[in-house]
Amino acid sequence: MQLETYISDLLYRYECVTVPEFGAFLSQRVSATVHESTNAFYPPKKQLSFNEQIQTNDGLLARYIADVEKIPFETATIKIANRVKFLKSNLTQGETVLLENVGELKLNNEGKLEFNPSYHLNYLTDAFGLSQLVSPAITREVYKEEVEAIEKVIPLTITPEKRKAKPYLKYAAVVLIALTVGGLFTGNHYVNEINSHNEIAQEEANAQLETKIQEATFVISNPLPAATLNVSKQYGNYHVVAGAFRVENNCDKKVSQLQELGFKARKIGVNKYGLHQVAYASFSDRNEAINELKSIRQSNNQEAWLLVKDLD
């Protein structure tokens, strides 16, 4: 059984895929980056890691294999255990275990597993279709040198000789200063008149408005009591998802059913595939969301999963 195929499928939807008695493959979102020397732009992705300490069987991998291969859950668990024995045997003999599209595993000198992730696939579905690109560097110094060369060819200076050759420029400057000063005083007087006119008009408008308000004032003898609504808004980036529906009416029915069962169910928007998603609840604490997910899988829906997304 090619265990890595099922691990790869689950890494698109889950942040932790545990292989019982072997370890867990973890994924963490990494923002887009730019390589300083090559000017390469890398899209956001999920960075993979491996934790040998997490070996408890949470049933996720076995349940998925059972659904795909149409076999009992117990049979899938046995097949996983046999595959783990084979992998451990190869590692003990000093071999490097290659898990396609996941990474490589080998034992170091201290007998601990070392994991080298694969970069062939981007498990972040939000970055689907985005690829690496390289942009040429902007060389501002080249344009600076071109401008300096142009200034040397066409100097923009006025020498004393040119000023003496054109004495009428001096008189033109005096006339321009006189016109500017006169226009300044005239403009200030005109602005002051406009401000005064605006203040008078504003006072008249306020007086008319006050009269209208007094005429429209009335008293209600039997006012209705104030209504107090306690609305609790769900916050958090961790959402326990119940399912996704192509028809929004089915989505609304699912929300009503879950609310009748006591869940704080709600719609959390449409995903990129055009499906309306329904969540049991949303949480701001990751551990609290994971605990709720485990409880729901045991009592209500084995197919529930955790969505990490900022909906604000």
BELWO-V50166 format. One record per backbone hydrogen bond with DSSP energy under -0.5 kcal/mol. CO is the residue of the C=O (numbers start at 1). NH is the residue of the N-H. Records with the same first field share a line. If there is no record, write none. Layout:
BEGIN
CO=NH ; NH
END
This chain:
BEGIN
1=3
2=5 ; 6
3=7
4=8
5=9
6=10
7=11
8=12
9=12
10=13 ; 14
15=27
16=18
17=25
18=20
19=22 ; 23
23=19
24=26 ; 51
25=17
26=49
28=47
30=45
33=42
34=36
35=39
39=135
40=35 ; 42
41=133
42=33
45=30 ; 47
47=28
49=26
50=52
51=24 ; 54
53=55
55=21
56=58
59=63
60=64
61=65
62=66
63=67
64=68
65=69
66=70 ; 71
72=76
73=77
74=78
75=79
76=80
77=81
78=82
79=83
80=84
81=85
82=86
83=87
84=88
85=89
86=90
87=91
88=92
89=93
90=95
91=94
95=97
96=98
97=99 ; 105
98=100
99=102 ; 103
102=118
103=99
104=116
105=97
106=114
108=111
112=108
114=106
115=117
116=104
121=123
123=125
124=127
125=128
127=130
133=41
137=139
138=140
139=142 ; 143
140=144
141=145
142=146
143=147
144=148
145=149
146=150
147=151
148=152
149=153
150=154
153=155
155=157
157=159
159=163
160=164
161=165
162=166
163=166
166=169
167=170 ; 171
168=172
169=173
170=174
171=175
172=176
173=177
174=178
175=179
176=180
177=181
178=182
179=183
180=184
181=185
182=186
183=187
184=188
185=189
186=190
187=191
188=192
189=193
190=194
191=195
192=196
193=197
194=198
195=199
196=200
197=201
198=202
199=203
200=204
201=205
202=206
203=207
204=208
205=209
206=210
207=211
208=212
209=213
210=214
211=215
212=216
213=217
214=217
219=221
227=229
228=230
229=231
230=232
231=233
237=239 ; 309
238=283
239=241 ; 307
240=280 ; 281
241=305
243=278
245=276
246=248
247=251
248=252
249=253
250=254
251=255
252=256
253=257
254=258
255=259
256=260
257=261
258=263
259=262
263=265
266=279
269=277
271=274
275=271 ; 277
276=245
277=268
278=242 ; 243
279=266
281=240
283=238
284=286
285=289
286=290
287=291
288=292
289=293
290=294
291=295
292=296
293=297
294=298
295=299
296=300 ; 301
301=304
305=241 ; 307
307=239 ; 309
309=311
END
